[in-house]
Each structure stands twice: as C-alpha cells, then as structure tokens.
Amino acid sequence: MTRFARPGGVRRASITLAAALLAMNARAQTDPVAAQALFDDAKRLMASGHAAEACPKLAESQRLDPGVGTLLNLGDCYDQIGKPSRAWATFREAEAAAQHEGQSDRVRYAKRRAQETEAKLVRFTVDVPADARMPSLEVLRDGETLREPLWGSSVPVDPGDHLVEARAPGYKTFESRVMATHDPIVVRVTPLELEAPQTVEPPPPVALTAPPVTFESERGAPLPPPPPAPSSAVRTLGLVTGGIGLAGVAVGALFGVLAIDRDNAARGAGCDATTCPTTGALGLSNDANTFALGSDIAFIAGGVFIVTGIVCLLAAPRSPTARVARAMLFGGTF
C-alpha cells in the first residue's frame, strides 16, 4: 500500500510544534496522582482484553499529566479497537515528544508503530466541484463538518463504512455511503436539487343543504307523536268559555232568588211601588234592587260566554269529545 509522502521540512516543523505543545501542557499539569491511577486502571483493562474501556482512561490521564509513555500506550489502545487513524496521529505525537525529551528508544518505537498504523489507513477525498458549490453549502463526513479547505484534499480515515452528506437550505440533501476497504476513496458531490414546493390543498367545500329528514330511525324506534291539530285548541276554548257561561247563569239565578226574597220581605213590611213606611223596610227594598241588578248582569255575561262556547264548538271538527261536551252543555246528541 502506498504510504503518505511527508516533506522533511514539514516533518521537522510538526515535531517542533508538537514538542512545544507538550512542554506547554507539562507546565499546565493539574493532577498527577489521578493521572497515575487512571493509567494503572487502563493498563489492567488492556491486559484483560477491554481496550475499549481503557482508551478513555488513558486519554484523560494524558490530559491530567502529559507523558510520552501515556501517549504510546494510548496509540496501542486505539490500534487495538480498530481506530488506526487515531493511533497513527497519537504515535506521531509521541514521536515528537520523545525526540524533544531525548528518548531515542521511544522515538524509534513510536516511529515504527506510526508506520504500521499508517499502512492500515485509507485515503479519503471528498471532491466538491465548482458547479456544486454555493455560499450556504455544508459538507459532512460521518456527521462532522468538513470545512472548505479540506474539500478535495486526501485525508486518512479508518477502514469501514463512511457517510458523506452535502446540504443547503431549500435543496435536497446529497448522501453517499461508501465502504472504505481500498486506497484511495473519492466521493464527488453532485449539484444539489431544489426541493419541490409544498402545495396546500384547499379545504373541502361546506355543504349548505340540510340533511334528509327520515321518518323512522334505522333502529326502528317509534317516531314522536305529531303536534296537536289546531281544531283541538278551538274545542278546548269552546269548552272553557261555555263552562264560564254556565257559571254566570248559575250566579244570576242565585241573585234572582235573593232579589225575590228581599222584595217579598219589603212588601210585607209595608212598602209599595214608590214608598216604604220604615227605614228597615227601605233597606229590604234596596237589597232587593241590588240583587236584581246583579242577577241581570250575571245572566247577560253568562249568556255571552255560552254563545261564544257554542260558536267555538261548532267551528271545530266533530269528535267524540266534542259531542260529549255539547251533550253536557246543551243536552241531546250532537
């Protein structure tokens, strides 16, 4: 497999920069005791075949107390869990740190391990042609954004499945999933397609017609009784009016009887058609006149109500109830 060509000037510059960074980190040590505890735990986990749990502990130990030995172990750990790209970068960092510290044995070991892991890497290029570029374009590889300077550049990645995406507002997302098993891999982003505009369907028209009237429910429930006919109200009015008239006639007859009685008493006391001999006789005569007047009024009112009731009953259609009422009021059969 083709190796990465590294110019000597770049190698020396990267080594010097890494050494300077290592020296700065060394001055910013925070907790060497905790770093040593994490390092010991990680070594036991790697020895028992649990490298995936050991790598985070080694990374945290390196952050708390940077050291060449921790970097070398971290590179081995990444290599064991199938992440050669991280292992290669870690060994290169360890090589620079060991050279800065003057540890020749560790320099040789880190260089050899970097070469071994480099052979496992796959060159991965995401090509974005000019016709596919736009101001709002965002390119991602495995969910991480690739900035424009990396477009078209060969970047070492781990073997396996990789997803390349390109997206922009208002456009369909470009996706390409590739299995990186050979060297090199090139994914070319095509121009994005515009998304179809969303159409809003109008609401269905509202029906203005009334629902059909059914005369019987589907379950066979009986229909409500029809409203009473107007003739029944007329008959009722006739019966009530006739009843009031009969009551008026009865009151008139009572007042007539009282008037006759008082008149007979006044005549017995010596009253004639024009004068009465005593005050008591005059009072009896006045009572007779009052009862006579009340009798006339009651008879007249009762007659009017009776006539009104007869008219109502005659105007209403004949029915058994009406015939019985007429028979009760006036006698005979109607």
C-alpha positions as CSV (number, residue, x, y, z in Angstrom):
1,M,0.0,0.0,0.0
2,T,1.2,3.5,-0.9
3,R,2.5,5.4,2.1
4,F,2.0,9.1,2.7
5,A,4.8,11.3,1.5
6,R,5.9,13.8,4.1
7,P,8.5,16.5,3.2
8,G,11.3,16.8,5.6
9,G,10.6,20.5,6.4
10,V,7.1,19.7,7.3
11,R,8.1,16.8,9.5
12,R,10.7,18.9,11.4
13,A,8.1,21.7,11.8
14,S,5.5,19.4,13.1
15,I,7.9,17.7,15.5
16,T,9.0,21.1,16.9
17,L,5.4,22.3,17.2
18,A,4.3,19.1,19.0
19,A,7.3,19.4,21.4
20,A,6.4,22.9,22.2
21,L,2.8,22.0,22.8
22,L,3.9,19.1,25.0
23,A,6.1,21.4,27.0
24,M,3.2,23.8,27.5
25,N,0.9,21.0,28.6
26,A,3.6,19.8,31.0
27,R,3.6,23.2,32.7
28,A,-0.2,23.0,33.0
29,Q,-0.3,19.7,34.9
30,T,-3.3,19.5,37.1
31,D,-3.4,16.2,38.9
32,P,-0.5,13.7,38.5
33,V,-1.9,11.4,41.2
34,A,-5.2,11.0,39.4
35,A,-3.4,10.6,36.1
36,Q,-1.3,7.7,37.5
37,A,-4.4,6.0,38.9
38,L,-6.2,6.2,35.5
39,F,-3.0,4.9,33.8
40,D,-2.9,1.9,36.0
41,D,-6.6,1.1,35.5
42,A,-6.2,1.4,31.8
43,K,-3.2,-1.0,31.7
44,R,-5.2,-3.6,33.6
45,L,-8.1,-3.3,31.3
46,M,-5.9,-3.6,28.2
47,A,-4.2,-6.7,29.7
48,S,-7.7,-8.3,30.2
49,G,-8.9,-7.5,26.7
50,H,-11.1,-4.5,27.5
51,A,-9.3,-1.9,25.3
52,A,-12.5,0.0,24.5
53,E,-12.8,0.9,28.2
54,A,-9.1,1.6,28.6
55,C,-8.8,4.2,25.9
56,P,-10.9,6.9,27.5
57,K,-8.9,6.4,30.8
58,L,-5.6,6.8,29.0
59,A,-6.8,9.9,27.2
60,E,-7.9,11.5,30.5
61,S,-4.6,10.5,32.1
62,Q,-2.7,12.2,29.3
63,R,-4.8,15.4,29.8
64,L,-4.1,15.5,33.5
65,D,-0.4,14.6,33.3
66,P,1.1,14.5,29.7
67,G,3.8,12.0,29.1
68,V,5.4,10.1,26.3
69,G,4.7,6.7,27.9
70,T,1.0,7.5,28.2
71,L,0.9,8.6,24.5
72,L,2.5,5.3,23.4
73,N,0.0,3.2,25.4
74,L,-2.9,5.3,24.1
75,G,-1.7,4.7,20.5
76,D,-1.6,1.0,21.1
77,C,-5.1,1.1,22.6
78,Y,-6.5,2.9,19.6
79,D,-4.9,0.4,17.3
80,Q,-6.5,-2.5,19.3
81,I,-10.0,-1.1,19.0
82,G,-9.8,-0.6,15.2
83,K,-9.1,3.1,15.0
84,P,-5.8,3.3,13.1
85,S,-6.2,6.9,12.2
86,R,-6.3,8.0,15.8
87,A,-3.5,5.5,16.6
88,W,-1.3,7.0,13.8
89,A,-1.8,10.6,15.0
90,T,-1.1,9.6,18.6
91,F,2.2,7.8,17.7
92,R,3.3,10.8,15.6
93,E,2.7,13.0,18.6
94,A,4.6,10.5,20.9
95,E,7.5,10.5,18.4
96,A,7.7,14.3,18.6
97,A,7.5,14.3,22.4
98,A,10.1,11.6,22.7
99,Q,12.5,13.4,20.4
100,H,12.1,16.6,22.4
101,E,12.8,14.7,25.6
102,G,15.8,13.0,24.1
103,Q,14.4,9.5,24.5
104,S,15.8,7.7,21.4
105,D,14.4,4.3,22.2
106,R,10.8,5.7,22.4
107,V,11.5,7.7,19.2
108,R,12.3,4.5,17.3
109,Y,9.3,2.7,18.8
110,A,6.8,5.5,18.1
111,K,8.1,5.8,14.5
112,R,7.8,2.1,13.8
113,R,4.3,2.0,15.3
114,A,3.3,5.1,13.3
115,Q,4.4,3.3,10.1
116,E,2.5,0.2,11.0
117,T,-0.8,2.0,11.6
118,E,-0.3,4.2,8.6
119,A,-0.3,1.1,6.4
120,K,-3.9,0.4,7.7
121,L,-5.2,3.8,6.8
122,V,-7.4,4.7,3.7
123,R,-7.1,8.0,1.9
124,F,-10.5,9.6,1.7
125,T,-11.2,12.5,-0.6
126,V,-14.4,14.5,-0.7
127,D,-14.5,16.4,-4.0
128,V,-16.8,19.3,-4.4
129,P,-16.7,20.6,-8.0
130,A,-17.2,24.3,-8.8
131,D,-20.8,23.7,-10.2
132,A,-21.8,22.0,-6.8
133,R,-20.5,24.9,-4.6
134,M,-22.8,27.6,-3.2
135,P,-22.5,30.0,-0.3
136,S,-24.7,28.0,2.0
137,L,-23.4,24.6,1.2
138,E,-22.4,22.4,4.2
139,V,-20.4,19.2,3.7
140,L,-20.2,16.5,6.4
141,R,-18.3,13.2,6.7
142,D,-19.7,10.8,9.4
143,G,-21.7,13.7,10.9
144,E,-18.6,16.0,11.3
145,T,-18.4,19.2,9.2
146,L,-15.6,19.3,6.5
147,R,-14.6,22.9,6.1
148,E,-13.9,24.2,2.6
149,P,-10.1,23.9,2.8
150,L,-10.5,20.1,3.2
151,W,-12.6,19.8,0.1
152,G,-10.6,17.9,-2.5
153,S,-7.8,17.0,0.0
154,S,-6.9,13.4,0.7
155,V,-7.5,12.7,4.4
156,P,-6.5,9.5,6.2
157,V,-9.5,7.7,7.7
158,D,-10.2,4.3,9.3
159,P,-11.4,1.5,7.1
160,G,-15.1,0.8,7.2
161,D,-18.4,2.4,6.4
162,H,-18.4,6.2,5.9
163,L,-21.3,8.6,5.1
164,V,-20.8,11.8,3.1
165,E,-23.5,14.5,3.1
166,A,-24.0,17.8,1.5
167,R,-26.9,20.1,2.3
168,A,-28.2,23.6,1.9
169,P,-31.4,25.4,2.8
170,G,-34.1,24.8,0.2
171,Y,-32.3,21.9,-1.5
172,K,-32.4,18.2,-1.3
173,T,-29.6,16.6,0.8
174,F,-26.9,14.8,-1.1
175,E,-25.9,11.5,0.5
176,S,-23.2,8.9,-0.4
177,R,-22.4,5.9,1.8
178,V,-19.2,4.1,0.9
179,M,-17.2,1.2,2.4
180,A,-13.6,2.2,2.7
181,T,-11.7,-1.0,2.1
182,H,-9.1,0.1,-0.5
183,D,-6.9,3.1,-1.2
184,P,-7.8,5.7,-2.3
185,I,-11.5,6.6,-2.0
186,V,-13.0,9.6,-3.8
187,V,-16.6,10.8,-3.2
188,R,-17.8,13.5,-5.7
189,V,-20.6,15.8,-4.5
190,T,-23.1,16.5,-7.3
191,P,-25.1,19.8,-7.6
192,L,-28.0,19.8,-5.2
193,E,-31.6,19.6,-6.5
194,L,-34.2,22.1,-5.4
195,E,-36.9,20.8,-3.1
196,A,-40.3,20.7,-4.6
197,P,-42.6,23.5,-3.2
198,Q,-45.2,22.3,-0.8
199,T,-48.7,22.8,-2.0
200,V,-51.5,23.5,0.4
201,E,-54.8,21.8,-0.5
202,P,-57.9,24.0,-0.1
203,P,-60.4,22.8,2.5
204,P,-63.4,20.8,1.1
205,P,-66.5,22.9,0.4
206,V,-69.1,23.1,3.2
207,A,-72.4,21.6,2.3
208,L,-75.2,24.1,2.7
209,T,-78.1,21.7,2.1
210,A,-79.9,20.3,5.2
211,P,-79.7,16.6,5.8
212,P,-82.6,14.5,4.6
213,V,-85.4,14.0,7.1
214,T,-86.1,10.4,8.0
215,F,-89.5,9.3,9.2
216,E,-88.2,6.4,11.2
217,S,-84.8,5.7,12.7
218,E,-82.6,2.9,11.5
219,R,-83.1,1.0,14.8
220,G,-86.9,1.1,14.4
221,A,-87.5,3.5,17.2
222,P,-91.1,4.9,17.2
223,L,-91.5,8.4,15.9
224,P,-92.7,11.2,18.3
225,P,-96.4,11.9,18.2
226,P,-97.5,14.7,15.8
227,P,-98.3,18.1,17.3
228,P,-101.9,18.6,18.2
229,A,-104.2,19.9,15.4
230,P,-105.4,23.5,15.6
231,S,-109.0,22.2,16.0
232,S,-108.3,20.7,19.4
233,A,-107.3,24.1,20.7
234,V,-110.6,25.6,19.4
235,R,-112.6,22.8,21.1
236,T,-110.8,23.4,24.3
237,L,-111.5,27.2,24.1
238,G,-115.2,26.4,23.5
239,L,-115.5,24.1,26.4
240,V,-113.8,26.6,28.8
241,T,-115.9,29.5,27.6
242,G,-119.1,27.5,27.8
243,G,-118.2,26.5,31.3
244,I,-117.7,30.1,32.4
245,G,-121.1,31.0,30.8
246,L,-122.9,28.3,32.8
247,A,-121.3,29.5,36.0
248,G,-122.5,33.0,35.2
249,V,-126.1,31.8,34.6
250,A,-126.0,30.0,38.0
251,V,-124.8,33.1,39.8
252,G,-127.6,35.1,38.1
253,A,-130.2,32.6,39.2
254,L,-128.9,32.8,42.8
255,F,-129.0,36.6,42.8
256,G,-132.5,36.4,41.3
257,V,-133.7,34.2,44.1
258,L,-132.3,36.6,46.7
259,A,-133.9,39.6,45.0
260,I,-137.3,38.0,45.1
261,D,-136.9,37.1,48.7
262,R,-135.9,40.6,49.7
263,D,-138.7,42.1,47.6
264,N,-141.3,39.9,49.3
265,A,-139.9,40.9,52.8
266,A,-140.1,44.6,51.8
267,R,-143.7,44.3,50.7
268,G,-144.5,42.5,54.0
269,A,-143.1,45.5,55.8
270,G,-145.5,47.9,54.1
271,C,-143.6,49.0,51.1
272,D,-145.4,49.7,47.9
273,A,-144.1,50.6,44.4
274,T,-142.9,54.1,45.5
275,T,-142.6,54.4,49.3
276,C,-141.7,52.4,52.4
277,P,-143.0,53.3,55.9
278,T,-139.8,52.5,57.9
279,T,-136.1,52.5,57.4
280,G,-135.8,48.7,57.8
281,A,-138.4,48.2,55.1
282,L,-136.5,50.7,52.9
283,G,-133.2,48.6,53.4
284,L,-135.0,45.4,52.4
285,S,-136.3,47.2,49.2
286,N,-132.8,48.4,48.4
287,D,-131.3,44.9,48.8
288,A,-133.9,43.5,46.5
289,N,-132.9,46.0,43.8
290,T,-129.2,45.3,44.2
291,F,-129.6,41.6,43.9
292,A,-131.9,42.1,41.0
293,L,-129.2,44.2,39.2
294,G,-126.5,41.6,40.0
295,S,-128.8,38.8,38.6
296,D,-129.3,40.7,35.4
297,I,-125.5,41.3,34.9
298,A,-124.7,37.6,35.7
299,F,-127.3,36.4,33.3
300,I,-126.1,38.6,30.5
301,A,-122.4,37.7,30.9
302,G,-123.2,34.0,31.2
303,G,-125.3,34.2,28.0
304,V,-122.4,35.8,26.1
305,F,-119.9,33.2,27.3
306,I,-122.3,30.4,26.4
307,V,-122.9,31.7,22.9
308,T,-119.1,32.1,22.4
309,G,-118.5,28.5,23.5
310,I,-121.2,27.3,21.2
311,V,-119.6,29.1,18.3
312,C,-116.2,27.5,19.1
313,L,-117.6,24.0,19.3
314,L,-119.5,24.4,16.1
315,A,-116.4,25.7,14.3
316,A,-114.2,22.7,15.5
317,P,-114.3,19.4,13.6
318,R,-116.6,16.9,15.2
319,S,-115.1,14.3,17.6
320,P,-116.3,12.1,20.3
321,T,-115.1,14.5,23.0
322,A,-116.9,17.5,21.3
323,R,-120.1,15.5,21.0
324,V,-120.0,14.7,24.7
325,A,-119.3,18.3,25.7
326,R,-122.2,19.5,23.6
327,A,-124.4,17.0,25.2
328,M,-123.3,18.0,28.6
329,L,-123.8,21.8,27.9
330,F,-127.0,21.8,25.8
331,G,-128.4,18.3,26.1
332,G,-129.2,15.9,23.3
333,T,-126.8,14.3,20.8
334,F,-124.6,16.3,18.5
